[in-house]
Structures are given as C-alpha cells and as structure tokens.
Amino acid sequence: MNEIRGLQAEEQSLRKAGKSTEADAKNKELKTGIVKARDFLKDKIKKRPHAKLYPNNLPHRTPKPIDREPRLNKEDFRDPNKGPVVDDRKPVQVAALGDLSGLVLAQSTNAPTVADLAETIEVKFTPDIQAKAAELNHDPVKIFNWVRNNIDFVPTYGSIQGAQMTLETLQGNAFDQASFLIALLRASNIPARYEYGTVEIPVDKAMNWVGGVTDPMLAGEVLASNGIPGKLMQAGGKIVYVRLEHIWVKAYVDYIPSRGAIHKQGDTWVPMDPSFKQFDYTTGIDIASEVPFDAEAFVNQIQSTANINEAQGYVTNVDQAYIEQTMTSYQQQVEAYIAANHPDATVGDVLGKKIIQEKQNPVLFASLPYHLVVKAGEFTSIPDNLRHKVTFKVLRDQLDEYSGTALNYTASIPELAGKKITLSYSPATANDEAVIENYLPKPHPDGTPIQPEELPQTLPAYLINMKPELRIDGEVKATGTAVGLGQSETFTMQFIDPSRIGNEVITNDVTAGEYNALVIDALAISSKRLTDLKTRLETTKARLETEDYIDLTNDSLLGDLLFTNIATYFAEYDIMSEIGAKTESVIYHRLPSMGRFFFSLSVNKFFDIPRSVSGGGLEMDVDRSFYYSLDKAGNKVKTREFNLSVGIRSSALEHSVPEQLLYTPEDPVYGISAVKALAIANSQAIPIYQINKDNINTILPKLQLGGDDILDITNSVNTGKEVTVSQRPINFQGRSILGYFVINPEVGDGAYMISKGLGGGAIWSYIGALFGGLLTGLAGIYQNPDAMFGDLKRIANAKMLRFFGRYSAVMGVVNGVLQIITNPDLNWEQQFAQISILFIGAGTSYWVGGAIAALGGPFGILGAIVVSIILQVLLDVFTNQITKALALYLRENLRLCFYRRSKYEVI
C-alpha cells in the first residue's frame, strides 16, 4: 500500500510540473500496482462460509426405524441400557406421605397429594384449559369422553406438545393426550397422575389405531419408525396382537356408587386412556377415474419439445408454459366435475376423512380397554427423560464452551412448540450503542425531516461489540459473550428425542448483528397461533400509526415480521402435505422440525477482521423438516414418490411464502429456492444433470461450479444419493445463483440447496430503509423517547406499516385454509368460500403426479429431472391459486389492492 501511495504522489508531482508524458507513464505504473494489490487482497477478504451438507442426515427426511422391544418386568424399566428409565420410586416418594420404598402402584387407599393437582411443564391451567373444563361442567365422565372423542391419535413417542398445544391442534400422541386429560381434570380439582407400562392390543385394532394400514406388519413398521417400543405377537402362526409400551392416566374420582357419573368427593383411583380409539376411514372422490388425465399424451408432448440428451445425461428446455396450461385446464375440468356431480361435497368428501368412532360412555370403567402386561410406574409429572428437548448454543470459540460463557439454553419442546424464538444481537455496552447512534443522521437545523437516503448503508464493525440474546416470545432466556459486529459465531441446536430416532445436532454459522427468527413445528402450526399472531401484527400496526412506542421492542417489530415468514412457511407446508396424504391414501404426520428466517449481513473483511457491515438480504434456512409417511398398503414406491413431491413443494414454498408476505409495489421482492433455480435454469437453456455413482466421473468435469458445491455433490453421490444440478449457476436479478437437489433414491428424503449451502431460500428486495430499521433497532431507539429520533421512527414506521398490514392479511387467508383442512365437514360454500379452489389445486398436482408416475418412468434415466420440473410448475399453479385467494380476501375484506405476481418474481 505504501508503494501505491508513493506512485500516486509521484504522478501528482509530475503533473504539477507540467510533465504530462512522464505523469501518464507513472499513472500506467500506478494502475498496474493497483491491479496487483487488488488480486492480492481478493484472497484475503473472506466471504461468508459455505454451510456443509451432511448427505447421511438430509434436512427433509423421514425417520429410520429403531427396533426396541417393549420391556416386560419392572427392573428393565430402571435400566438405561434398555430404554428411557421409568422409575416410579422417585415420583411416589415425592408425591406421597410416608415411606414408600419399592414399587407401590396406585390403590384406592393411596391418598392424592398436592402434586396431583399442580401445574407442570405440560399441564398448564391456561384460560383455554380452564374454559374447556368449565364447558364440560368439571365432570370427569364428560371430560374423558370429550378428549377421547375429539383428539386425533398420532403414533409418536415422548412428550411433544403439552396440554395447551394438544387442545389447539386437536391431535397428539399418548403422552400429549394424557397431559391434556390431566390438565382438564386438575383444573376441575380432580387429582390425576400418569401411568406407564406395557400393554397388548389386538392386531386389527392396532392397525386401525396407528393409521389404517392394511397389513399387520405395517403396524409394526409404524411403531418402530416413530420410536415406540413394540413387537408383533403370534399365536397359531398368525399375528394376533401388538405388544407396546404405553402411557395413560389415572384419576381420583367419586366412583362409589355412581362410577364417576356424579362427582362430589373422590374415593377411587380409576384408569383412563383417552388416546386409544378406533377410526372410520373414508376415501375421497376418485378423481383419477372420474376425470381421467391423459398422462401418456402429456408426456409425449413434453418429450417431443424438450431437449433430453440421455447420451450426455442432461435435460433442458422442458416446455413449462405447456405444463402450466395443461394443469390449469385439468384443474378446471375437476372443478366443473365436482360442481356438476357433487355440488354439496365437503372438503372431506373430496379428499377423504378420518373420523373418530365416538363413544359417549355414561360412566367410567374400572379397567383399561386392552390387556395390561406390566405397570412400570406412575408419576405426577412426566419425567424429563421422556420429553423432547432442544439445547441452543452460540459459541465464539471453544473457549466459550470451556469457560461457560457461551449462550446456552435448554428447554423442552412442549415449552417451545409454536412460540416465537429469536436469536438477535444487542450493543454490548452503552458505548457501543453510542457509536451506532453517532452514525445515524442528526436532525436538520431547519427542521425538515430526515430522508431515507440519509440512513447509513454501512457501519464500522471494528468499533462495535454486540452480545447474542435468545428470546422466547419476547422474553430473554440467555445471553452470550460480547463479540465484534460482523464476527462469525457458531450456532448449534441439539434436538433430544427420548426414543432416539430424532436425535440431531444442527450447526450454522451466524454473523454478529443478524436477526434470526425460528419456529419449532412440533406437530402442526395451530389455527390459534396464527390467529394470535395476526392479532399481534394488527396491534403493532395500530401502535405504529398512533406513534405509541412505549414497550414497543425490536422483538415485536423485526422479530414478529421475520417469525411470520417461517411460521407461515410451516403452516402452508403442513396444509399441502395433509392434502396430499389424504389424496394419496398415505399416513403422514409432522415430527419435531425447525426452520429459521433471518436478516443477514454483508460483511467486508480484511484478513478475517470485519471492517464494515451492510444489509445483506432475507434468507430462509429449513435445517430440519422431519416427518413420517407410509402408504397404507405398504407400497414403497408410492411412499417414495409422496416424499419426493413433499420435498419439492417444501422447496418452492421457501421462495413463494416470503414473496406472498413481503411484496409491496414500492419495494418489489425477488425470491429464490432450489426448485425455482432449476426451473429458471431450464428456461435459460442451461443443461440440467442427474448425477449418480454410475455417471459422476463423466458429468463432474462438465460442471462449471465452485469447489464447495462440487465437494457437496461428490460426497452426496459417494453415499448413494442422486444429485440434480444445472451445469452452471443461473443469472437471477444480477446474482449468480446455484440450486440443486440431493435425493435419497430409496425413500425420497432430500436436501434442496441454494448458493452458500443454505437448505432453503433467499429474498432480495429494494427495501432501502429496512437495513436502516435494523440500525435503529441496534441502537434501541424504540426505547429511547429522545425527540432527535422522531424522523428515524417515521421512516422505519412507513416501511413497517406496509408489512404489518400485508402480513395480517396473509395470516387471515392461511388461517382460513387451516381451519378448513382441520374441519373436513365444511361445505365448499361455507367460510372462506373463495379459497375452496385451493384444495382442488393442491389435489390436482397429486392426481397428475400419480398419473405420470403410473407410466413407469417414461423419461428413462432422466425421468427425475423432468418430473421435478413438472412438479415445480404444478406447485407454481398451486401457489398462484394462493395468490388469487389472497387477492380476493384483500379486496373483499380489507378493501385493499393486491398486485399480480409473475411466474418467477413479484413485480
């Protein structure tokens, strides 16, 4: 650098002396020196690290079965080598008076204790729980009947939701339903406990109970894949019953003489199992037969126009316009058929239903509805080792880990499910806050307002220290060590599953100063959570309009805006998957999953030292989309195809959901995902390859990709995966973007990656003041009443008001869809009639996909590439239907104007 400065000085001196020829020569020498310096520094300025892909633990995946036989004696339940310890000696000693050494099970003489009426992590006396208990007159018979007859059973293991969330989702496993029943009983002043043990259920009832499978072996597969210790038992050469570990409830009720029908004062402990029930399964309208789709002609047309080169192993120029036109036409045929032949059809009639066989028992029974093999124990609160949990850590380096200064927080998933989780950074000290404030524009002497363009586009990272903060629903739960703005830290989330099928550590690099919003989708994003979020957005919007900033925090502004994106993503993901499962006769349920949506920073580093930061963009990263699926007849090919379609749709939602939420006419947004990137590559005539072990050595040299991506592809193929990738990155909004799929060909699990190794999507927009909003947030101005920040508030508010209004509208539509899918008896014309078309739209993509799959791979070895492009267009048709529904909702309910979105970007 000193050499360059010397050349500059010499050139200036020569020009002052009038020696232009010598000065020009010196200028040429100077330019050469600058180029050399630039080339030297280019390798020294570090970019955001590439997130490594782990091909044996793909983000979108189903669980691997773990065979655990149910334990048959009490000693085995105390052995950690044989499963989660279930030792009732501890809870009984805590809950009862007197010395109860050894295993003492509940008898009518065991008097209840205070703990039998207390709140726990799972059992909370929320207003909703209290209202439901009051609605049922605090009657133990009515309470049991209501839970049994209204809560769908999900065959998973361990405490996942807790009572409140089970009430919200109206579904849950045996642990969740037991917690819900206990919460209602305790809220009614009726003592209640959990009991755990091994039971035997007739195989036909078990097959019905776990999802309506058609083969006894499949019942065992459902149990093993979901972590439930189980075993199929034979007699006379036939499977006759299923043995499994299970949890249920016992309550201290007024049993003598009314058997609980008249409850005054409890006298007997009575067992209750609300989770065990039978279902009636009905199939939907057979659209494939009633409205046949000519898949062969469709495929022939695509083959005749696309460039499918099997010799060189690539595909391009698949006619997406033809696909969209065909899908739209077929969807219209389906709509016309239903309108003409099934005008009174409900959503359940079209898609199929799962209906609980109700039992309105007038009394409580003294025994369980199946054979009890062994009682392992009882407890007033679910043991911690039977809970699903997550540990959050933010580490600057290993010294943080060893010294205990890292951000470190562990909570059970019942405490986290559906809640807003944010990881953000605040100025470490008052001095750091002062530095940020010093870079903000000052009030004009003439009183004219500050303009958005006056906001700083960068901050000096080397002058500012930040500290990470983890919040749950706005409450700070943990903080970490101060670190320089723009520095990279390691953020880990460890998922702990009592059955071990879901144990996982997720690792990401985060940049100090970024704002992350996370959601844990334990089983579903409930309608109530969406309603509460919509109300919160509307309340914040009203406060911004009236300039009521008291207690209005970053978390209620940026936190809510970011959280809405990731919560809406999972809500739409679950809705579409439920529709597909019903249409395809597939068992499907969510397992604890996680995604984040965050405002990233662009960091300018020199020798790994951050010099300045600026706004990067909005990014979505779904590191864990965990779910279970199984074709009810055990067709593995059908299950795999369902998983592939779920994965492709989930990828497309990573760009379409933020586009739905973030678009404003003033600030158009441009979203990208792996699915969209490949579709654009197809439209840009870029060859798309499918790489496997047989052709990797031939195709790899043809790829024009970065080293990190090549390494991910190579590692994936070497572990038996198949990779679908374009020859080179696409040009998208002036950026070079790569999107690719990594698929497990056996089961359909996948990773849908974009540049930098993100398992998700990214959004770029011309929101000039959004980074300014982040800066004002870093400075904490919403807690500072000083008038000097009035204009900054005005600028931030003008931007945020548009978002809060739009987000609230989208919440209304998504929640309407969710309410319909969870209430299959609604008629097409009832409640949100304008979005009934969505269900046909989603179903169409599955019906057509099934018809194509039935042809048996018409595209040869390149079939997966073509089918993925077809599915992307099918998904685009569906998301356009969501947009149309949103437009109707906005026009009819909010009197606002909605703006058309194009195929690949919002304009």
N, C-alpha and C positions, 0 to 999 in steps of 0.2 A: 504493500500500500504506500510506503514511503517513496518507492521508486515511481509510482504513478503520480504522486503529488509533485515530485521533482520534475517530471516531464511536463506536467501542467504549468509549473512555474516558468520553466524554460520557454515553453511556447508563448506564454503571455509576455515574457520579456522580449522575445524576438519580434512579436507583433508591435509592441510599443516602440521598438527601434526601427520599425518600417521594413524589417527583413521578412517579407511575406513568404518568399520561396523557402527559406530555412524554417520558418514557422510551420508551413504546410508539411514539410518533411517531418518535423517534430510531432505534428498532430497525427500523422500516419503512424509514427512510432508509438504515440500515446494510445491510439486505438488498438494496436496490436497488443500492447500491455494490458489494456482493459479486458480484451477477449481472453487472454491467458489467465488473468485474475478471476474472471467470471467462471471459466472452466474449472479452475482450482476450487473456487468456493462452492460450485454447484454440488459437488460431492460432500461438502462439509455441512450443508444446510439439510437437516434431516426432516423427512416427511413423517406424517402420521403412520405408525407401524401397521403392517398388514395383519389382520386377525387370522390366526392359523385355523385351518379347518381340520377337525378330527373325524375322519371318514368312518370310524367304527362307532361313533356316537353322533349321528346326524341330528340336526336340530328338529326336523319334522319326522317324528318316528313313533312307532308302536313299541310296547314293552316286550322284552324277551321272557318267555315262561321260566319260572323258577319252581321246581317241584319241591314242595315242603309237605310232608305227611302230617296230618293232624296228630297232636300228642294225646296219649291215652291214659297217662297217670299223672298225678299231681306233682310228683317230683320233677318230671320232664318240663313242666311249666316254669320251674325255677332254674333251669339250666340254660344259660345264654347261648350255648352251642346248638341248641335245638329250636331256637326261635326267640322272639321277644319275651322277656321274663314277665310272667303274670303271677305275682306272689301276693296273695291276699293278706298275708300276715301283717304287712306294714299298714295297709289302709284300715284293717279291722282294729288294730291296736290304737290307731289314731282316732277312729270313729266311735269306738265303744268304750264303755266304762268297765273297769275290772281287768283282770289278767286273762287274755285270750291267746295263750301260746298255742302254736299249731294251727291247723286249718279248721276254722269254725265257720260253717255256712249258715245262711240266714234261716232262722226259725221264727215262729210266731212269738217266741219268748225273747228274741233279740230286740230290745227296745231301740227305736230310732234315736239318732243323736242330732245335734245342731248341724253337723256336716251334711246330713241327709236333706237339709232344706237350704243349703248355702249355694251361692253362685260359684262357678268355676270358670276356667278359660272357655269351655264350650257352652256352659249353662249360664246365660245372662238373662236377667229379668228386664229385657228391653220393653219399650212401650208396645211394640208389636206382639211380643210374647204375652205380656200382661193382658192386652186386648183380646188375643185369641183365647186365653184361659178364661177370661170373663165371658166371652161369647159362648163358651161351652159350659157355662154355669159352674165352673170349678168342679165338675162332675168327673170322677175317674173313668167311668164307663164311656161317657161321651168323648172325653179327651183321647182315650185309647182308640176308639172307633174312628175319630177324625184323622188321627195321624196314620193309622193303618190304611184308611180308605182314600187318602189324598196325597200321600208322598210316594212317588215312584221309587223303586229299588234300583240301585246302581251297584253292580258286583265289584266293589273295590275294598281295600283293606286299610284300616287305620283311621284315626280321627282327622278329617279333612275340612269340614265346613263349620261345625258347631251348630247350635240350635237356631240362631237368628238366620244364618245363611240358608239352612235347610228349609225354613219357613219361606224364605224369599224365592228359592229355586224350585220348591216343591219336589225335590228329588234328593236322594242321598243314600249312602251305604248303611250297613247295620249300625256302625258307630254313630253316624250322624243322626239317624232316626232315633236311636236310643237317647242321644243328648237332647234332641227336640222334645221327645216324650217326657224326659226327666224335667226339662225346663218348665213345661206346662204344668206338670204335677207339683213341682216345688213352688211355682208361682201361685198355685192353688192351696198351698200349705199342706201338701200331701208328701210325706217323706218318700224318697226314691233313691235307688242305687243302680249301678251297673253290675251285671254278672257275666262271666266269661267262661267258656268251656268248649267241649267237643260234642257235636250233635250228629245225628244221621237223618237224612231226608230221602224219601222215596225218589227214585231217579226221574220218574215222569214229572213230578212236581218241581224237582231241581232244574230240569231242562226248561220248563216254563218260567221259573223264577229268575234265572240268570239272563233271560233274553229271548226265549222262544226258539231255541236250537232244535234241530230235527234228529240229532244223534246223541246218545249218551256220552260218547267220547268227547263231543264238543263241549258238554257241560264241564268236564274236567279241564278242557283247554281254557275255558273262560276263567275258571278259578285260578289255575296256575299262572296265566298271563297277567292276572290282576293281583297277584301276591297273596291270595287266600289259601292257607294250608288246607288241602283237600285230597281225597282219594276216592276212586270209584270202587265200590264193593260188589263182589259177585256172589251169587248163590245159584246152584244148579246150572252153571255155565253161562249165566246171564248177569249183566249188571242190574242190580236191583235197587241200590240206594247209593247216595253220596255221603261220605263222612267228611266233615269240615269243622274247623274252629270258627266260633261264632260269638257274638255279644248280644245281650238282651237286657231287659230292665226288670227290676222287682220293686214293687211299691207297697207301702204300708197303708192298707185301706180298711174300711169298715166292711169286713167280709161276712161276718156272722151277725144275723142270719141272711141278709139280703144279697150276699155275694157282690157287694160293691154298688148295687143299684141305688141304695140310699146311704150316702156317706155322711157320717157325723163325726165319729171318732175311730181312728184306725185301730185294728186289733190283730191283723194278719199280714205277713209279707206274701204278696201274690206275684208270680212271674208274668211278664208281658213281653211279647215280641212284635213290635209294630212293623218290622221290616219284612217278615215272612208273609208272603201273599201270592196269589195267583192272578194271571192276567188273561184277557181275551185279546188276541192279535187279529186285526183285520187288514187285508191288503187294500191298496188304493185302486183307483180306476186303471185298468190295463191299457194305458195309453199306447204302448208299443203295438198291441193288437188292434185296438180300436182306431188308431190314427197311424197306420204304418209309415215308417220313414224309409225311403229307398236309399239305403246306405251304399249299395253297390254302385248305383248311378252317381251318387255323390262322390264316392272315392274315385271312380273312373274319370270324372271331370277334373278332379284335383290332380290326378296323375298325368292327365293329358296336357296340363298347362304348367305344372311345376317343373323345376329343373332338379330332377332326382338322379344323382350320379352315384350308383352303387359301386362302380369300379374305383372311384376316388373317395367314396364314403361321405358324401355331403348332400345336403338339400338346400335349395333356396328358391325364391320366387313362388312360394305357395300363395295361391290367389285368396287373400284374406277378404277381399270385397265379396267374392262369390260365397265364401263360407258365411259371412255375416248376412248376406241376402237370403241364403238358403235357410239359415237358422231363424231369421225373422219371419220368413214365410211359413215355416213349420210351426213356429210358436203361434202364429195367427190361426193356423188350422186347429191346433189343440184348443185354443181359446174358443173358437167357433163350435167345436165339437162339444165341449163342456157346457157352453151356453145353451146349445140346442138339445142335448140329451140328458144333462144333469143340472138343470137350472137352479135347483135348491141344494146343490152339493156343498158340503162344508169342506174346510181345509183337510180335515181328517178323511173325508170321503175320497178326496183326490189323491192324497199322499199315503193314506193308511193310518191305522190307530193302534195304540197300545193302551188298553183300558183295564184298570184295576177291578177285579171281581169283588165288589163291595160285600161286607158283612156287617150288619147292624146288630151286634150282639147286645142283648138286654142286660147281661151280667158279665162279670169277669170269671175266667176259668182258672182253676187251681193248678193247671199244668200247662206246659208248653205244647205247641201243635206239632211236635216231632219227637223223636226218641233222643233223650239226653244220655250221652255216653259217660261224660265226666264233667263235673264242675271244677274249674281251676281256681276260682276265687271270685271275690266281689270287691267293689271299691266305690267310694263316693265321688271320686274324680278320676277321669281317665289317666292312667299312668303316663308320664312324659314320654316313655319309650314306645308308646302306641300312637303318638302324634306325628303327623307330618310337620317338618320344620324347615326353616331356611336360616342360614347364617350369612350375614352381609359383612364384607371386609373391604376396606380401602387401605392399601399399603403404598407408601412411598418407596420403601425398600425393605429388605429382610430385617433391618434394624428395628423398624416399626413393629414387626411381628415379635421379635425377641424382647423388646423393651416394654411391650404392652401399650404403646402409644398409638397403634393403628385404630381406625374406626372399626368397631367390632360390635355386632348386634345380632342376637338370635331370637327368633320368635316362632311360634307355631303357626302353621298355615291357617287354622281357624281364627287366629288373631289378625291375619293379613289379607285373607281372601277378599278380593273385590275392592280393597281400600286403595287410596292414592298413596303411593310410595314415591318419594322424590329423593334424589341424590344431587345436591347442589353445593355451591361454594359461596362463602361469605368472606368479606375482608377480615383478615386475621386480627387486626388491631384498629384502633381509631386512626392511627397514622396511615394505614393502608386505605381506609375509607377516605381520608382527606386527600390522598394522591388521586384517587378516582374522581372525587368531586372537583379537584383542581383542573381536570381535563374536560369537564363539562362546560358548555358555553355559559357565559355570565349574562345577566340581564342587560338589555340595551339601555344606554343613558337616556335615549329619547322615549323610552317606554314602549317601543314597538316590540311585538312578540318575537321570540326566538323561532327560527325556521328549522325544519327537519334536517336540511343540508348542513346546518351548523354543528350537528352532533358529530363527535369524533368517530372516525371509521376504524381507528386502532387505539390500543392502549399500550403503554410501555410495560411489558411483562416483567422486566428485571427490577422494577421499582415496587412491585405489589406482591404481597403474600396473601394467600387465601387458605381457608380451612374447610374441609369437606363436612357436610351435615346430612344426616339421614333423617328424613321425616316420615311419619306415618299419619296420614290425614292431617297434615299441618303441624303435628307435634314433633319436636326434635327428640329423637331417641338415642342418637350417638353422634359424636363429633370426632374428627381426626386431627392429625398433626398439621401444622401450618406448612404450606408448600408454595413455591413461586407460581404466580399466574402463568398458565401455559405449560407447566411441567406435566409430564405424563405420570399417572399413577395406575396401579393395578387394582381393579375392582372385581372381587370374586363373590359369587353366590353359591353356597353349598346347599343343595337340596338333600334332605334326610328323610328317607322313606322307611317306616317300620318293617315293611315287607322286603326291602332292599331292591325292588325292581326299578325304583325311580331315583336311587342314589346317584348324585352327579355334582360335579363342581364346574361352574361356568366362569370363565375368566375373560375379562375385557380390559383393554386399556382405556382409561378416561383421562381427559385433559382438565387440569385445574381451571375452573371458571365455567365449565359446561353446566348445563341444566338438564338433568335426566328425570323423566317420569316413568315409573314402572307400574305394571299391574300383574298380580298373580291370579290367573284364571284357574281356580281350584276345580270347578265342575261346570260353571256357567257364569256369565255376567248377568245378574238378575235384573228384571224389569225395575225393581225398586231402586237399585243402584243407579240405573240410567235416569230414572225419574228424579232422584236426589241430586244427581249431577246436573241435570237440566235446570232444576230449581236454583242450584248454587250459581250456575252461569248467569241465569236471569237476575239473581240478586246482585251479583257483582256488576253486571251491566248497568243496573239501575243506580248503583252507588257511584259508578264512574260518571254517569250522566249528571248526577247531582253533586259531583266533586266531594263525596263523603269518603275521605281517605282514612278515617280512624280505624286502626286494626286491619287495614287492607294490606296484605303482605305479598311478597314475591310468590309465595306458595299458592295464594288464592288468585294470582294473575297468571304468571308463566306456568306455575305448577298445574293449575286446572286446565289451561289450554293444551299443554303437552299431554297430560293424562287423558283428556278426552279423546285424543287421537288413538292411543294404544288401547283404551277401553272399548272404543267403537270398533277397532280392528277385531278384537276377540269376539265382540258381540256379533258382528256380521259373519265372522269365520264360523262360529258355533251354529248360527242360524242356517247358513248354507250347508254345513256338514249334516245337520239334523235333517234338512230337506232331502239331501242325497241319500242318507241312510234309510229313511222311510221309503223313498222311491226305489232303492235297490235291494230292500229287504236285508239290510246289514245292521248288525249290532254296532252301535257307536256311542262312546261317551268320552268326555274330556278327562284327562288325568292332570294333576297339578302342573301348570305351564306358566311361562313368564315371557314378557316382552317389554321393551323399553322404546320410548320415543324421546329424542333429545335434541337440544340446540347445540350444535357442535361449534368449535372454534377453529379458525385457521391460524396456525402458529408459525411465525417466522423465527427460525432458529439459526444460530451460528455456533458451530462446534457443539451442538446439542444443548446450547443455552438459549432459552426463549428470549427473543428481543422485543417482539410485539405480538399482539393478538388482534384478530379481527373476526367478524361474524363469518361462520362457515356455511351452515345450512341446517336443515332439519332432517334428521335421519331416524329410520326405524330399524331396530335390530331384534328379531324374534329368535332368541337363542334356544328356546325350549318350547316346542309345540308338541306336547306329549298326549297321546290319546290311544284308545283301544278300539279296534274294529274287527269284525268277523262276519263273513257271510253266514247266514243262519243255517244253510245247508252244508257248510264247510268247504265251499268252492274256493280254493286258494287263489286261483286266477282272478276270480271276481273280487276277492278281498284286496288283492294287489292293485287291480285297476281302480278300485274305490280309493285306496290310499294315494295313488298317483294323482287322481283327479282332485282329491282334497288338498294335496300339496301344491299343485299348480294354481288352484283357486286361492290358496292362502298367500302365495307369492304375489298374485295380481292384486290382492287386497292391500298389499304393502305400499302400492303406489296410488290405488284408487281411493282408499279411505282418506288419506291426507288431502288429496285433491278435492274430494267432496267437502271437506271441512275448511280448507284454507283459502279456497278461491275467492277472490273479490275482483271486481272489474278494474279497480285501481292497481292491484298488485296480483297479476296472474302468476300461477304457480305451475311448476313442471315436475312431475313425479316420475320416478323410475324404479323398476324392480327387475329381477332376473327374467321373469316371464315377458315383461314389456320389452326389455332389452333384446331378447331373442326375436320377438315379433318384429321389432324395428330392423334388426339385422336382416331378417327375411325380406322386408320391404326395401332395404337398401342393397339387395342382391349380394349380400355377404354370405359365403358358404357357411352352413351350419353342420357341424360334425357330431357324430355319436361315437365316443371312444370307449373301447373295452380292451381286455387283455390281448385279444387277437389282432387288433389293428393299431395299438398305441404307437408302435415303432414306426409305422408308416405315416400316421397322421400328425404325430407330435412335431416333426420338422416343418410342417406346413403352417403351424400356428404362429401368428405374429402377436405374441402376448408377453407380459412381464414375467420375470423369474419367479416371483411369489405365486402367481396364478399357475404357472407351469408345474411348480412343485406340488401345489394342492391337487392338481389334476393327476399328476403321476402317482402321488400317494394314494389317492382315491381309487384309481384303476388297479393299483397293486394289491388293494384289499378286496378286490372283487366287485367294485362299484362300476357303474356306467356313467360317463360324463357327456352331457350335451352342451356344446360350446360353439360360438361363432369363431371364424378364422381370425378375426381381429376385433378390437373394440368398435362400438358404434360411435358416430358423432351425434351427440344429443345435447341440444341447447349450448353448443360451443364447448362441450366437455367430451372427453374420451371416456366411454363407459363400457365395461365388460359385464355381461351377465351370463351365468351358466348354471346348469343343474348337475347335481351329483345324486345318483339314484341307486338304491339297493334293488337290483332286479328281482330278487326273490320275494320281497314283501312290499316293495313300493315306498319305503322310507326315503327321505330325501333332504338335500340342502339346496337352497335356491339363493345363489350368491351374486353379489354385485361387487364392483371395484372396492378394494381395501379389505376384502374378505368379510364384508358385512353380510350377515344372514338376514337380509331384509330389503328395505327400500330407502330412497333418499328423495328429498324435495328441495328444489331451488326456487326462489321467488325474488321479486324485486321489492322486498319489504325493507326499504332503506332504513326505516326507523325502528325495525324490530331489534336490531343489534343495539340501537340507542336505548330501547326499552330494557335490554339486558344490562346495559351500563348503568342506567338509573336504578335498576334493581340491585346491582352490585353495590351501589352507593347507599342503598337503603332509603331513597328519598320518599318512599311512601310512608315511612315512619317519621319523616322529618317535616314539621309544619312550616319551616322557613319559607317565606314568600318567594325567595330567589328561585325556587324550583317550580314555580307555578307554570311557566311556559313548557318546561320539560314534561310535566304531568299532562298538560294539554296535548302535546304531541303524541306521547305514549297512549293516552286515552283515545285519541282519534283513531289510531290503528286498532287498539284492542277492542273498542266498541263494536267494530265491524265483525271481529272474530267471535266475540261473545254472543252477538245476535245470531250469527250463522250457526255456530256450534249448537245453540239451543234448539234451532230449527231441525238440524240433523238428528239430534237426540230424540226429538218427537217422532220422526219417521222410523228410526231404528227401533225405538221402544215399541212403536205400533206393530212392527213386524214381529218382534219378540213376543208380544202379547198374543198375537195370532198363532204363532207356532207352538206356544205353550198352552193354547186353548183350542184344540182341534175341532170343537163343536161350533165355532163361529161360522156363520154363513158368509159367502163372498161379499154380500152387500152390507154386512154388519161391521161397524167400527173400522175406520181407515179403509173404506171400500176401494179407494184409489190405489192401494198398494197390493190388492189381491193378485194383480198381474205378476208380481214378483215371484210368487210361488210357482206359477206356471213357467216363468222364465228360468228359474233355477232348475225346475224339474226337466225342462226341455234339454238342458245341457247334459243331464244324466241319461235321459232317454236316448238321445242321439249318440252320446258316447258309448252306451251299451250296444247300440245297433252296429256301430263301427267295430267295436271290439269283437262282436259275434262273427265278423267275417274272417277272423283268424289271422290277423297280421297282413292286410292287403298290400302294405308298402314294403314288404320284405324286411331286410335288416335295418332299414332306416325308418321303420314304422314309428318308433318312439318319437323321433324328431317331428314328423308330420303330425302325429296325433297331438303332441304338445302344442303345436301351433294352432291346430283346430280347437283344442280346449281353451287356449288363450282367447281366441275370438269368441267362443261360446261364453266365456267369462265376461268378455267385454260387452257382449249383448246384455248379459245379466246386470252388470254394473251400470250400463246406460239406463236400464229399467229403474234402478235405484234412483238415478239422477232424475228421471222423469217423475217418479213418485215424489221426490223431494221438491221438484218444481211445482207440482200440484199442491203439495202441502203448504209451501210458502205462499203461493198465490191465493189459495182458498182460506188459509187460516191466519196468515200473517200479513197479507196484502203487500208482499214484497216482490221484487223482480228477481228472477233466477236467470242465470246466464248459461248458455249452451256450453257443454264440454265436447271437445272433439275426440277423435279416436285415441290420440296419443298425448294430448296435452290440453290443459284448460286454457281457453283464450278469452 
